[in-house]
Every structure is written in structure tokens, then in C-alpha cells.
Amino acid sequence: MDGLWWFEWGRVQRGLLGVGRVLQKIFCRVTLRHRGFVAASDFRGTGVVARGGIASPEKTVRVRPNPARRMHQMATAATQTPSVQAQVSPEEWRIRVDLAAAYRLVALYGWDDLIFTHLSARVPGPEHHFLINPYQLMFEEITASSLVKIDTNGRPVGATPYMVNAAGFVIHSAIHMGREDAAAVLHLHTPYGQAVSAMDEGLLPHTQTAMIAGSDIAYHDYEGIATELEERERLVADLGQRHVMLLRNHGTLTVGESVAQAFLRMYFLERACEAQVHMLSAGRGALLNPPQGTPEKVRGQSSGPGMQMLADMLAWPALLRKLDRIDPGFRD
């Protein structure tokens, strides 16, 4: 009798174990798909080995979606913000669309830093109001309507469900208030930008993009996380009339009379920083210095109305078309 009981209990255990395995497979399938993993059935004919219909943990291949697809998926899941287009002037709406596009482009190029760092744009008018990102949204979630309008004291202008980062307010308000031509201010924390900002020599003029960015560059020493209003004066003084800045031990910053101009300057600065980090891996002594006088020549070639036209009329419309093909939701 005892043996029969043990035999029956063994059958029950095996049955429960079988049920558990089925449930585990279902759970794994749902979990892996949710986290971006792909079921083994999706790899038929590719040579990927799997067990039980799901790629095993050690055999799982994680397919990294391209940045455009990732941006589209995240933007679709973003917090839905009611449109404010009817509540603002046509000029403010245009600036909102451009700034939202800049946020999406920063995410697309992999320049974002979770929810940190900021891009801002001044709203037309004597009040010195400007637009900045909601602190709790990722850059690929930003839309024209979700941007927060704040005054020079960091207070939201009008009702908003979002919050604003105080450090972003300090840096951006300083430049918007101190420079009448600073219609847009972009500030990033990319690894390459931070690396060059921590180099004693700063940006080296060894590539064409570095010569373009470096012809208009300023430096500001690190004073800690930018939460003290007293730093604004020193930041504006260090920037002077230049449009590109390395915030020492911190990151990159650009200024423009439009979002387009600030973005193109940031593009050149970030590309220059990336190239510098790569070229220094060969050692400082192995670098080829540019011919004497060429940095000065490039300075003359890359300044003035020509670069402004390149940004506003050529590069920026092309970038907007690129975003529209990926996901036009930034315009909402």
C-alpha cells in the first residue's frame, strides 16, 4: 500500500512538473518578447539553436532595433499631451515643432542621457519666456505640445502636468537672458563630449569638423551641478559672443539664432569630439598636425551668413523630412 501511494504521488509530481514547464514556457515567451528578445521560431533557417520553441538564455539572440524603430516605439507609448497649437501664436508653434524635432534627433543620434540634459528655445516676445523639456519624459517622447514654457524665474507659464529640472533652468536661462541672439541653447552629456571636456588641451584642431567647431569655441570651468543662480553670470561671461562651448568636466553646449543653427553647431562639435577620442587612441605623438594657417582659413570659411543658410535652409529641412519619415508625432 505504501509503495502504491508513493507511485501515485510520483505521478502527481511529474504531472505538476509538466504543467509548470508549460507555464514557464508561456511566461518566458511573453517576457522575452516584451524585453526585445525574439522567439526561436523567428530564427528558422538562420542556424540559431533553441529548446522548447524559445531560444534558451545562453542561446538567445537579442535583436537591437535600429534607432529609428526604437524612437517610433517609445514615442507611440509616450504620455499623450493635448495639443496646445490653438493656444499659442503661429510663431511659437513653429519654434515648438523645431525644438521637439531637435529632441527627437538627439535621441536618434544617441546623444541623449536618459531624461537629463536639455535643449531650449526662446518664445518670441518681451517676456523672455522659453521652452524646455518636461523632466520626466525621454527625448524620443517629446512633442511640440509637451514642451514646458517657463519664465526667467523657472516658473511654468500656464498649466502643465510636467516638472522642470532646476539645473537645466540655471544654464539655459542664463544664456537666454544674457544673449539676445540666443534663440536656442543645446546642452548635452555625451561620452565623447564629456571626454574632450575633461582634456586639458580641450578641442584639438586636427580634423575639419574640429576646425569648424573650434573656430567659435569657449570654455567654462566646472562648478558642480548647476543649481546655483550665481553661476549664471560667470557662464555668460565665459561664453562671450561665441556660439560653441565646452563645459569643463561636464559636456557640450551650443547657441543659435534658431534651433537649426544651434543643432548644426552641436552636430559639428559632437562629431569633432568623437573623432578626437578615436584619434588619440593612437597616441598624441602619432597625430598629424594640420598645415599652418588652415584652422584660421576654415574659421573664415565656416562663419557668417553662409553657415546660417546651410543650417536653416538646407540641413534642417532635410532633418525634418527624415523625422517625418520615421515618426511625425513630434509635431503633435
VMD Tcl script that draws the C-alpha trace (Angstrom):
set ca {
  {0.00 0.00 0.00}
  {2.81 2.33 0.94}
  {4.52 1.55 -2.37}
  {1.33 2.24 -4.35}
  {0.88 5.57 -2.57}
  {4.44 6.52 -3.39}
  {3.94 5.54 -7.01}
  {0.76 7.64 -7.32}
  {2.42 10.61 -5.61}
  {5.28 10.35 -8.08}
  {2.79 10.53 -10.97}
  {1.23 13.65 -9.43}
  {4.64 15.27 -9.05}
  {5.53 14.53 -12.66}
  {2.20 15.94 -13.78}
  {2.70 19.13 -11.79}
  {6.21 19.42 -13.14}
  {4.88 19.14 -16.69}
  {2.30 21.85 -16.05}
  {5.00 24.03 -14.52}
  {7.17 23.63 -17.60}
  {4.32 24.65 -19.90}
  {3.58 27.73 -17.77}
  {7.28 28.56 -17.68}
  {7.47 28.43 -21.48}
  {4.46 30.71 -21.80}
  {5.91 33.14 -19.27}
  {9.32 33.10 -20.96}
  {7.78 33.72 -24.38}
  {5.83 36.73 -23.15}
  {8.72 38.10 -21.09}
  {11.34 37.70 -23.81}
  {9.18 39.35 -26.41}
  {8.35 42.19 -24.02}
  {12.05 42.80 -23.36}
  {13.03 42.80 -27.01}
  {14.14 39.14 -27.27}
  {12.95 37.10 -30.20}
  {11.37 33.67 -30.13}
  {13.39 30.85 -31.64}
  {10.68 30.34 -34.27}
  {11.65 33.72 -35.67}
  {15.12 32.37 -36.43}
  {14.12 29.34 -38.53}
  {16.71 28.75 -41.19}
  {19.27 31.00 -39.51}
  {21.19 28.29 -37.62}
  {20.20 29.56 -34.17}
  {19.63 26.59 -31.85}
  {16.76 26.74 -29.37}
  {15.00 24.39 -26.97}
  {11.27 24.04 -26.46}
  {10.30 26.68 -29.01}
  {12.01 29.50 -27.09}
  {15.65 30.43 -27.50}
  {17.38 29.36 -24.31}
  {19.06 32.09 -22.18}
  {22.51 31.10 -23.37}
  {21.38 30.80 -26.98}
  {19.12 33.85 -27.10}
  {19.95 36.44 -29.69}
  {18.86 39.92 -28.77}
  {17.94 41.90 -31.82}
  {18.69 45.54 -31.22}
  {16.14 47.57 -33.16}
  {17.55 50.39 -35.21}
  {17.35 53.80 -33.52}
  {14.56 54.94 -35.81}
  {12.35 51.96 -34.91}
  {13.13 52.35 -31.20}
  {12.28 56.04 -31.33}
  {8.97 55.29 -33.03}
  {8.01 52.63 -30.47}
  {8.87 54.82 -27.50}
  {7.14 57.87 -28.95}
  {3.98 55.86 -29.53}
  {3.93 54.87 -25.86}
  {4.62 58.39 -24.64}
  {2.31 60.31 -22.38}
  {-0.40 61.78 -24.55}
  {-0.43 65.56 -24.19}
  {-3.38 67.57 -25.53}
  {-2.38 69.84 -28.38}
  {-1.68 73.46 -27.46}
  {-1.44 74.67 -31.04}
  {-4.68 76.65 -30.80}
  {-3.45 78.33 -27.60}
  {-0.18 79.77 -28.92}
  {0.89 82.03 -31.75}
  {1.89 80.53 -35.12}
  {5.48 81.64 -34.48}
  {5.61 79.93 -31.07}
  {4.13 76.78 -32.57}
  {6.80 76.71 -35.27}
  {9.50 77.00 -32.61}
  {7.83 74.26 -30.57}
  {7.88 71.94 -33.57}
  {11.55 72.70 -34.27}
  {12.58 72.17 -30.66}
  {10.62 68.91 -30.38}
  {12.35 67.80 -33.58}
  {15.74 68.60 -32.04}
  {14.92 66.41 -29.03}
  {13.92 63.55 -31.31}
  {17.11 63.98 -33.37}
  {19.28 63.94 -30.24}
  {17.64 60.64 -29.29}
  {18.03 59.31 -32.83}
  {21.77 60.05 -32.88}
  {22.25 58.51 -29.43}
  {23.24 61.78 -27.79}
  {20.64 61.65 -25.02}
  {21.40 60.90 -21.36}
  {18.18 59.34 -20.06}
  {15.98 62.30 -19.03}
  {18.96 64.53 -18.25}
  {20.39 67.47 -20.23}
  {18.24 70.00 -22.01}
  {17.52 71.85 -25.21}
  {15.67 75.14 -25.01}
  {14.28 77.84 -27.27}
  {13.09 81.37 -26.58}
  {9.47 82.22 -27.22}
  {9.08 85.46 -29.25}
  {8.10 88.43 -27.12}
  {9.49 90.79 -24.48}
  {8.79 88.44 -21.55}
  {11.87 86.24 -22.13}
  {9.83 83.09 -21.80}
  {11.43 79.97 -23.16}
  {10.58 76.34 -23.85}
  {12.27 73.39 -22.19}
  {11.64 69.68 -21.88}
  {9.38 68.05 -19.28}
  {11.82 66.47 -16.84}
  {10.08 63.10 -16.68}
  {9.93 62.38 -20.42}
  {12.56 60.68 -22.54}
  {13.77 62.70 -25.50}
  {12.05 60.39 -28.00}
  {8.76 61.12 -26.24}
  {8.91 64.89 -26.59}
  {6.25 66.59 -28.69}
  {5.62 70.20 -29.58}
  {2.74 70.36 -27.09}
  {4.56 68.66 -24.21}
  {7.32 71.29 -24.07}
  {7.02 73.44 -20.95}
  {7.02 77.24 -21.24}
  {8.76 78.86 -18.27}
  {9.74 82.37 -17.25}
  {13.17 83.60 -16.17}
  {12.42 82.51 -12.59}
  {11.82 78.94 -13.67}
  {8.06 79.08 -13.13}
  {5.77 77.45 -15.70}
  {3.72 79.88 -17.76}
  {0.25 78.36 -17.84}
  {-0.98 74.99 -16.64}
  {1.22 71.94 -17.25}
  {1.27 68.42 -15.80}
  {5.05 68.34 -16.05}
  {8.00 69.40 -13.94}
  {11.22 71.20 -14.92}
  {14.80 70.46 -13.84}
  {16.32 73.31 -11.82}
  {19.83 72.71 -13.19}
  {18.53 73.00 -16.74}
  {16.83 76.25 -15.82}
  {20.07 77.76 -14.44}
  {22.19 77.08 -17.52}
  {19.63 77.86 -20.17}
  {18.03 80.88 -18.54}
  {21.48 82.42 -18.07}
  {22.25 82.30 -21.77}
  {18.77 83.25 -22.98}
  {18.79 86.30 -20.70}
  {22.41 87.23 -21.35}
  {22.43 86.90 -25.14}
  {19.67 88.45 -27.23}
  {20.76 86.33 -30.19}
  {20.50 83.11 -28.17}
  {17.14 81.95 -29.50}
  {18.12 78.31 -28.95}
  {20.51 76.65 -26.49}
  {21.50 72.98 -26.66}
  {23.39 71.19 -23.88}
  {24.48 67.52 -23.95}
  {26.33 64.97 -21.83}
  {27.61 62.58 -24.49}
  {30.58 60.32 -23.62}
  {32.74 61.88 -26.35}
  {31.79 65.41 -25.38}
  {32.49 64.73 -21.74}
  {35.80 63.07 -22.58}
  {37.06 66.07 -24.53}
  {35.71 68.47 -21.90}
  {37.98 66.68 -19.40}
  {41.10 67.01 -21.58}
  {43.50 69.77 -20.62}
  {44.06 70.84 -24.23}
  {40.36 70.96 -25.00}
  {39.28 70.54 -28.61}
  {42.24 69.91 -30.93}
  {42.21 71.35 -34.47}
  {43.16 68.08 -36.16}
  {40.01 67.44 -38.19}
  {37.90 69.62 -40.44}
  {34.88 69.41 -38.13}
  {37.08 70.35 -35.18}
  {38.33 73.39 -37.07}
  {34.74 74.41 -37.80}
  {33.58 73.94 -34.20}
  {36.82 75.20 -32.66}
  {36.77 78.46 -34.57}
  {33.93 79.66 -32.33}
  {34.56 77.83 -29.05}
  {34.60 78.97 -25.42}
  {35.28 77.14 -22.14}
  {33.64 77.26 -18.72}
  {35.17 75.62 -15.64}
  {33.12 73.11 -13.71}
  {31.48 74.43 -10.54}
  {29.39 71.39 -9.60}
  {25.84 70.53 -10.62}
  {24.41 73.79 -11.94}
  {21.82 74.64 -9.30}
  {23.26 77.96 -8.03}
  {21.97 81.09 -9.72}
  {25.28 82.87 -9.05}
  {26.95 80.71 -11.70}
  {24.85 82.26 -14.46}
  {26.92 85.44 -14.54}
  {30.20 83.55 -14.92}
  {28.74 81.25 -17.54}
  {27.58 84.16 -19.71}
  {30.91 85.96 -19.26}
  {32.85 82.87 -20.35}
  {30.65 82.34 -23.39}
  {31.05 85.94 -24.54}
  {29.92 86.28 -28.14}
  {30.83 82.74 -29.13}
  {28.32 80.05 -30.06}
  {30.08 76.83 -29.03}
  {31.20 75.91 -25.53}
  {32.87 73.05 -23.71}
  {31.67 72.92 -20.12}
  {34.78 71.52 -18.45}
  {34.32 68.05 -16.91}
  {30.67 68.29 -17.90}
  {29.64 68.35 -21.55}
  {28.92 70.37 -24.67}
  {26.79 73.44 -25.37}
  {25.82 75.38 -28.47}
  {23.82 78.55 -29.15}
  {21.99 79.71 -32.24}
  {19.62 82.30 -33.62}
  {17.42 79.33 -34.48}
  {17.09 75.73 -33.36}
  {18.51 74.71 -36.72}
  {21.71 76.73 -36.24}
  {22.26 75.50 -32.70}
  {21.71 71.91 -33.81}
  {24.14 72.08 -36.73}
  {26.79 73.57 -34.45}
  {26.20 70.74 -31.98}
  {26.48 68.21 -34.78}
  {29.90 69.54 -35.76}
  {31.04 69.76 -32.12}
  {29.95 66.22 -31.26}
  {31.49 64.77 -34.41}
  {34.74 66.61 -33.66}
  {34.81 65.27 -30.08}
  {34.14 61.73 -31.26}
  {36.94 61.94 -33.83}
  {39.33 63.34 -31.23}
  {38.73 60.49 -28.80}
  {39.31 57.95 -31.57}
  {42.43 59.60 -32.95}
  {44.01 59.97 -29.51}
  {43.79 56.20 -29.12}
  {46.78 56.15 -31.49}
  {48.73 58.38 -29.11}
  {49.30 62.11 -29.11}
  {52.67 61.78 -30.83}
  {51.19 59.97 -33.82}
  {48.83 62.79 -34.80}
  {49.34 64.75 -37.99}
  {49.11 68.47 -37.34}
  {47.19 70.46 -39.96}
  {49.22 72.76 -42.22}
  {49.94 76.13 -40.69}
  {47.15 78.64 -41.26}
  {44.45 76.15 -42.20}
  {42.45 76.46 -38.94}
  {42.30 80.20 -39.49}
  {41.25 79.66 -43.11}
  {38.46 77.30 -42.05}
  {37.31 79.87 -39.50}
  {36.69 82.34 -42.28}
  {35.03 79.72 -44.46}
  {32.63 78.47 -41.79}
  {31.39 81.73 -40.30}
  {28.86 84.28 -41.44}
  {25.60 84.02 -43.36}
  {26.75 81.01 -45.36}
  {26.63 78.67 -42.37}
  {23.33 80.15 -41.23}
  {21.80 79.42 -44.64}
  {23.29 75.92 -44.59}
  {21.57 75.25 -41.27}
  {18.21 76.96 -41.76}
  {17.54 76.30 -45.44}
  {19.38 73.08 -46.27}
  {20.32 70.82 -43.37}
  {17.31 71.48 -41.10}
  {14.56 70.90 -43.70}
  {16.32 67.64 -44.63}
  {16.40 66.57 -40.98}
  {12.70 67.37 -40.57}
  {11.92 65.22 -43.61}
  {13.95 62.43 -42.05}
  {11.91 62.64 -38.84}
  {8.64 62.79 -40.76}
  {9.52 59.53 -42.48}
  {10.30 57.88 -39.13}
  {7.50 59.27 -36.99}
  {5.84 62.68 -37.44}
  {4.50 62.54 -33.86}
  {6.96 65.21 -32.74}
  {4.66 67.70 -34.45}
  {1.74 66.90 -32.12}
}
mol new
graphics top color blue
foreach p $ca { graphics top sphere $p radius 0.5 }
foreach p [lrange $ca 0 end-1] q [lrange $ca 1 end] { graphics top cylinder $p $q radius 0.2 }
display resetview
